[in-house]
Amino acid sequence: MIHWNSLAEFLAMGRHGPYVWGSLLVMALLMVAEPMLLLRGRKRLIARLRRQHRAEASERRQTGAGSRSMANGSND
């Protein structure tokens, strides 16, 4: 078991403190950033799919209106 005589010795981690605490900081930042990035990507995907759905629905309405007028025999 490791025993430290002071907080300074604990933070120094036997001269490995900068590596240990730096690694811990990077890991904590990544754990906070990952869900935020996933949420942002999800929102972008949903927005893109909504735009695509609206464009396809509009295209179907335009195509459907054209084919109906031709089926009725009108030459507008």
Buried (B, 14 or more C-beta within 10 A) or exposed (E): EEEEEEEEEEEBBEEEBEEEEEEEEEEEEEEEEEEEEEEEEEEEEEEEEEEEEEEEEEEEEEEEEEEEEEEEEEEE
